[in-house]
């Protein structure tokens, strides 16, 4: 197993390299540059700025410099927020995004699994239809609708939650954004869980468990649920990578100082270093969570062995 | 002997399934009883309701099924017991083993864990005591090295061993009745015999009653005291096992008894042209390997096999699962990469690529075991069987193709109107006829038949065997007949190759192989098959 993890981490290096390379050059293919939109920037100043950031060097040289810096853990300065380096921006924003994302993910996994199991046990009965209806609603109503509705109802009408802001991480400030992030995920998890649970309940070894006179609890939780959890495990990898790196919409609507907004802002402003930083962070998260998923698979299912 | 005590009595049991097409009655008011310590067989073909009868008794019906009537176990009606009372009977007093040893154990828990759970539940033992019991049970069912096996997972064991574990679980709480639902059908013949011996031995030791649900008359003849013959949800005949075999009353029972394929196939003349020849054919599969994963494991599935198939010849390839017989069939058709020489007619096709093989494909066809999975459910039967014509005879008009479909369906004994219907509307035997029509429509020279009768009921098997014979006689076809079923092979093939672990262990004319098997493995295979199918009164 350790050998497998080590091998996977080694293969992550060329993967990251390819991602960084592609992102670097694709970014440069897009027209414009970081200082094109500054209003009233005289050509001399622009030239000066570009010279200072090395943007006049040939592209390959910039690439080599960037890689060199990256290897030393230096993401470079942000072009549009010149007071900060990319590393500083992430140091400030990433913990916030990770907190929200992780809370939403845990909530989604717990609630979604329970709902999906309830639906499966009541297949084609009222409980099932209710869960399916909720899940369909949850996955079709977009976040930018859910978020303002939560703000309106809980914030303005009932005054239970703050409308927005981070409030230095106070619990009450997290409720709205976490709910908004979690709702669509709950829906997805519930549907996945329902499907795999129905299949699991029909399997032969469940029939065996029933024929042995085991209790419903043991049949459902010990035998059916453990088998049904595998699709959820594989879903969790990419979902975690996406949730933990922040959401543009949720962070914008709730004014959360996370990292989710950077990607869009930076891309629009051709903030090369910030875009690259975001790409690297998302890539690392994705690689790590996929690895965790594969390890979890082996933990849950003894048939999966890596050696 | 005193009057035996009746411990289970099924009265006027009806099982109904709600389906989209309305209610389907699978069991239509049957009466069955089981006496203490006896062996009862419930015999029937697929769809006879034999399994559903026992599923209903154990409250294991699918969620759309419902049972009425009564199933009396020692004075209590199992159908109306509360779930918690029922769970005190299931697995304790009445237990069950199933047809599918590969999937009937939970893949995620160790054997020990799965054995201990029902013991603790029904007997309230602590973990250490239950573990001792579990070990005892594994020894009882002759699992070697039980200490180590307690920690094994199901996927680490063979089908036969898994069925032994299932039996151990079923016997864990010293039941009155063991219901065995086709317990050996999914196993190789040599393993079948071992499992049946084990059940007989355990019955002698522990004295429980056994209910065999089976389609296999060999098992009935060998083990049962009394028999119920079921057909379409009804019991058509019941009585003493011996009496039923000697003097069957109902026409259906007679038909079942006569359903064993008979006859032999004469070999082709020695100078008949060779249709397909393989010399030193080898197929190797690579397992694992890759970046930092070390050397891949090379598995030789077909190991240095030479074979010569003449016109109008049937070569039976016999072996247990994993022996490489299907792989060999596929390699000879160049559906798998292989080493060695393969000739079709006088043409060397060892290195022919897909493009070069395409014109030859129509002459070399393949029929699979599974008549349910091998026909596309979204195409009409007409489309299924004429699809090959689109590739191989693209110049035919739609009308001509349709005419060919009619001819092919008539040839395999189906109504030509079948071509406008979909595969799911047909039974297993009819589907296998459709699959054969799909091969025959191209007028092939040779057909590889990969277990074409294994998924079918005995009576249907016999019809398919007869159809294949007739087609062979009409068209001078050559067959490569892959099967684990010795009685079918004996009826079909004039030459037999016995395979084990990718190698030929014995080959020769059918009668020679059957009357005088030389290799130990062939002898074991024969003995196992004969043990199950031949009547021996004093077991």
Interface residues (C-beta under 8 A of the other chain):
Chain A: X7 X10 X11 X123 X202 X203 X204 X205 X207 X208 X209 X210 X211 X212 X213 X214 X215 X216 X218 X222 X223 X226 X227 X300 X301 X302 X303
Chain B: X58 X59 X60 X62 X63 X83 X86 X87 X88 X89 X90 X91 X92 X95 X96 X98 X100 X103 X104 X105 X106 X107 X108 X109 X110 X117 X118 X121 X122 X153 X155 X166 X169 X170 X291 X292 X293
